[in-house]
Amino acid sequence: MPSSKLFVRKLTRKFVLIALSIALFSLSSLQFLGFYGATASACTPDFSLVGSTPQTIPAGSFGEIAFTATSECGLYGTLRYSISISPTATGIELHQPTYHPVVLSSTHPSGSEGFQVLTSSSTLKTTYTITASVTVLSVVHTVNILVTVNGYTITVSPATLSAPLGQPVQSTITLTSFGGYSATIYYSISISPNPPAVGSDSCFNPVPGGPSLSSTSQTATSQWTCTITPKGTYNVTITAMPINGLPDLSTTLTVKVT
C-alpha cells in the first residue's frame, strides 16, 4: 500500500511539472509575439518632420532652408508639400533650384527638400515664418522655419575680455548698414549669470540715446564699459533694436573676472 501511494505522488508531481512547463512555454510564446502584457507595444505608422535652424539673410542676398522627413513604424510614400510665408511681403520669395520627388521607403526612410530664400534691397526687414505642410499618404505634419531679413550687422570687438576683480573692461559694438538701410538703434543688455550686485547695470554705454544708420552714415560704433562682480565668467548679450521695428540683432561679449 505505501508503495502505491508513493507511485501516485511521483506521478502527480510529474504531471504538475509538465503542466507548469507547458504554461511557461505558452506565456513566453505570447510575449514573443507581442500579445501579452507590457512587452506589447503599439507602433502607429508616422513620420517626423524637422526644419532648418533660424536663418539671418542680408537684404539683397539669399539664404538656404530645408526640411527633412523621416519614416517611423514603416510609413512609406511620396512627400507632398505646400509652402507659405508670413507676413506676406514683396521682395521675398522661395526658389527650388532642382526638384526630385522624395519617396520614403524601407531602403530610404529619410528625405529632404531644399529651397533658396531670395530677397532684394527693398525687402521688408523683419522676421518671416516659412511654414511647410508635408503629407505622406494621409499623415500630415507642419514645421515652421524662421528667416530674418536684415539691413545691418552687429559685431563686438574684442569679443573676450579678462580683468582683475573691480577693474572695468571696455569693448566696442559696431553696427554696419547696407542696401540703403536707415534706422535709429537702441540697445538692451542681459548678463548670464546675473551679477547679484547691480545686474545688467554692471555694463553701460556712456553715450545716451542710440546711434543712427542711413545711406550716408553706414557705420556706427558704441563703446561699452563693464565692471562685474564677483569673480567668474559672464556672457554679456547686447541686443540692437531699431526704433522703426524689426529685426533685432544680438552679439555676445565674454567677460572673465579673476
C-alpha positions as MATLAB code, in Angstrom:
seq = 'MPSSKLFVRKLTRKFVLIALSIALFSLSSLQFLGFYGATASACTPDFSLVGSTPQTIPAGSFGEIAFTATSECGLYGTLRYSISISPTATGIELHQPTYHPVVLSSTHPSGSEGFQVLTSSSTLKTTYTITASVTVLSVVHTVNILVTVNGYTITVSPATLSAPLGQPVQSTITLTSFGGYSATIYYSISISPNPPAVGSDSCFNPVPGGPSLSSTSQTATSQWTCTITPKGTYNVTITAMPINGLPDLSTTLTVKVT';
ca = [
       0.000    0.000    0.000;
       2.723    2.522    0.833;
       4.456    1.797   -2.467;
       1.173    2.511   -4.247;
       0.865    5.880   -2.551;
       4.478    6.701   -3.404;
       3.809    5.847   -7.036;
       0.780    8.164   -7.107;
       2.776   11.008   -5.553;
       5.562   10.664   -8.129;
       3.052   10.539  -10.963;
       1.231   13.581   -9.642;
       4.496   15.502   -9.340;
       5.378   14.680  -12.961;
       2.007   15.911  -14.178;
       2.418   19.174  -12.222;
       5.896   19.782  -13.686;
       4.657   19.056  -17.209;
       1.703   21.425  -16.739;
       3.970   24.197  -15.431;
       6.375   23.737  -18.362;
       3.514   23.988  -20.861;
       2.172   27.128  -19.149;
       5.584   28.848  -19.127;
       6.176   27.948  -22.779;
       2.777   29.363  -23.775;
       3.402   32.584  -21.824;
       6.825   33.059  -23.416;
       5.339   32.490  -26.868;
       2.643   35.110  -26.279;
       5.194   37.632  -25.058;
       7.420   36.971  -28.070;
       4.513   37.551  -30.425;
       3.581   40.775  -28.655;
       0.191   39.542  -27.435;
       0.696   39.749  -23.720;
       1.480   42.282  -21.018;
       3.776   45.271  -21.067;
       6.021   43.778  -23.743;
       3.365   44.524  -26.360;
       3.909   47.994  -27.843;
       1.682   49.674  -30.393;
       3.532   51.267  -33.312;
       1.494   53.586  -35.494;
       2.939   54.380  -38.946;
       4.036   58.012  -38.904;
       6.896   60.319  -39.863;
       8.902   63.034  -38.124;
       9.485   66.448  -39.682;
      12.410   68.756  -38.892;
      13.169   72.176  -40.393;
      16.327   74.261  -40.713;
      17.656   76.279  -37.809;
      16.737   80.009  -37.865;
      18.484   81.911  -40.661;
      19.591   85.550  -40.976;
      19.851   86.917  -44.512;
      21.205   90.329  -45.562;
      18.651   92.176  -47.682;
      19.514   91.798  -51.353;
      21.093   88.404  -50.799;
      19.721   84.878  -50.454;
      19.737   82.084  -47.906;
      19.014   78.375  -47.935;
      16.475   76.409  -45.908;
      15.312   72.792  -45.922;
      13.055   70.328  -44.170;
      13.673   66.625  -43.559;
      11.044   63.894  -43.178;
      11.909   60.540  -41.579;
       9.679   57.462  -41.643;
       8.557   55.939  -38.347;
       6.993   52.491  -37.917;
       7.029   51.730  -41.626;
       5.165   54.705  -43.102;
       6.343   54.849  -46.718;
       5.238   57.025  -49.608;
       5.891   60.176  -51.648;
       6.313   63.524  -49.896;
       3.708   66.080  -50.916;
       4.041   69.596  -49.514;
       2.933   73.221  -49.621;
       4.932   76.283  -48.514;
       3.743   79.647  -47.195;
       5.498   82.809  -45.962;
       4.193   85.102  -43.217;
       3.974   88.046  -43.177;
       3.250   88.387  -46.886;
       5.610   90.935  -48.438;
       7.037   91.870  -51.791;
      10.703   91.237  -52.406;
      10.914   87.836  -50.727;
      10.239   84.537  -52.461;
      11.218   80.880  -52.432;
      13.046   79.175  -55.275;
      13.851   75.486  -55.670;
      16.897   75.126  -57.961;
      16.311   71.411  -58.512;
      13.329   69.210  -57.770;
      13.398   65.469  -57.326;
      10.387   63.664  -55.833;
      11.226   62.349  -52.380;
       9.870   58.876  -51.634;
      10.238   57.361  -48.181;
      10.903   53.620  -48.318;
      12.467   50.829  -46.301;
      15.795   51.457  -48.041;
      15.477   55.282  -47.964;
      13.485   56.094  -44.804;
      14.532   59.758  -44.768;
      14.427   62.534  -47.369;
      14.816   66.318  -47.638;
      13.587   69.210  -49.771;
      15.699   72.369  -50.048;
      14.876   75.936  -51.114;
      16.557   79.274  -51.652;
      15.070   82.327  -49.944;
      15.538   85.245  -52.357;
      15.441   88.872  -51.167;
      16.018   92.353  -52.578;
      17.343   95.567  -51.043;
      13.737   96.751  -50.652;
      12.516   93.610  -48.855;
      10.807   94.399  -45.559;
      13.378   93.983  -42.778;
      11.698   91.653  -40.327;
      11.469   88.023  -39.233;
       9.457   85.768  -41.534;
       7.864   82.444  -40.685;
       8.101   79.931  -43.522;
       5.630   77.105  -42.936;
       5.981   73.765  -44.696;
       2.950   71.451  -44.621;
       4.069   67.942  -45.567;
       1.887   64.913  -46.340;
       2.844   61.252  -46.639;
      -0.150   59.110  -47.572;
      -2.817   60.517  -45.236;
      -0.465   61.697  -42.457;
       0.157   65.463  -42.317;
       2.746   67.410  -40.304;
       3.853   71.040  -40.398;
       7.097   72.748  -39.460;
       7.972   76.441  -39.105;
      11.331   77.841  -40.216;
      12.308   81.368  -39.112;
      14.142   83.639  -41.528;
      15.227   87.157  -40.573;
      15.951   89.657  -43.350;
      18.113   92.467  -42.037;
      19.672   95.647  -43.341;
      22.575   95.854  -40.917;
      25.054   93.758  -38.976;
      26.293   93.916  -35.377;
      29.751   92.917  -34.151;
      31.702   93.238  -30.901;
      35.454   93.704  -30.556;
      37.162   92.366  -28.613;
      34.674   89.540  -28.017;
      36.503   88.171  -24.957;
      37.919   90.243  -22.100;
      39.653   89.400  -18.824;
      40.298   91.673  -15.851;
      41.002   91.504  -12.112;
      38.062   91.938   -9.748;
      36.977   95.592   -9.585;
      38.724   96.697  -12.766;
      36.487   97.851  -15.651;
      36.818   96.460  -19.162;
      35.777   98.062  -22.434;
      34.558   96.702  -25.752;
      33.237   98.310  -28.935;
      29.937   97.488  -30.632;
      29.890   98.236  -34.372;
      26.732   98.500  -36.475;
      27.077   98.433  -40.270;
      24.163   99.045  -42.661;
      23.822   98.051  -46.303;
      21.313   98.351  -49.118;
      20.325  101.848  -48.034;
      19.035  100.699  -44.647;
      18.080  103.576  -42.357;
      17.128  103.402  -38.675;
      17.857  104.672  -35.191;
      19.110  101.859  -32.994;
      18.644  101.376  -29.264;
      20.240   98.733  -27.075;
      19.189   96.284  -24.404;
      21.556   94.187  -22.326;
      21.475   90.960  -20.346;
      24.203   89.201  -18.358;
      24.389   85.477  -17.595;
      24.786   84.502  -14.846;
      23.130   87.622  -13.476;
      25.554   89.558  -11.218;
      23.984   89.739   -7.745;
      25.072   93.314   -7.082;
      23.611   95.533   -9.823;
      22.612   93.023  -12.523;
      22.659   94.294  -16.080;
      23.740   97.749  -14.857;
      27.215   96.226  -14.485;
      27.686   97.195  -18.157;
      26.715  100.515  -19.693;
      27.092  102.698  -22.758;
      28.288  106.139  -21.607;
      26.719  107.885  -24.625;
      22.948  108.412  -24.114;
      20.463  107.558  -26.846;
      21.160  105.288  -29.772;
      23.185  105.523  -32.987;
      21.572  106.168  -36.369;
      22.228  104.329  -39.599;
      21.494  105.654  -43.071;
      22.711  105.504  -46.663;
      25.201  108.270  -45.841;
      26.112  107.029  -42.360;
      26.579  103.304  -42.790;
      28.660  102.606  -39.684;
      28.079  103.471  -36.029;
      30.163  102.474  -33.028;
      29.374  102.416  -29.317;
      31.827  101.746  -26.514;
      30.627   99.660  -23.607;
      32.213   99.538  -20.137;
      31.696   96.604  -17.768;
      32.589   96.268  -14.088;
      31.253   92.913  -12.914;
      31.453   91.214   -9.524;
      32.014   88.616   -8.113;
      34.717   86.563   -9.800;
      33.614   84.279  -12.596;
      32.915   84.105  -16.339;
      29.965   86.112  -17.672;
      28.254   86.254  -21.063;
      27.095   89.781  -21.845;
      24.447   89.813  -24.595;
      23.855   93.201  -26.239;
      20.790   93.442  -28.471;
      20.336   96.177  -31.084;
      16.687   97.220  -31.519;
      15.730   99.513  -34.440;
      13.173  102.088  -33.314;
      11.180  101.535  -36.526;
      10.754   97.821  -35.847;
      12.470   94.520  -36.524;
      14.886   92.949  -36.932;
      16.605   92.888  -33.555;
      20.173   91.580  -33.705;
      22.380   90.441  -30.844;
      26.049   89.908  -30.133;
      27.771   88.354  -27.110;
      30.768   89.565  -25.128;
      32.504   87.168  -22.711;
      33.966   88.768  -19.587;
      36.268   86.778  -17.285;
      36.683   88.322  -13.826;
      39.720   86.949  -11.994;
];
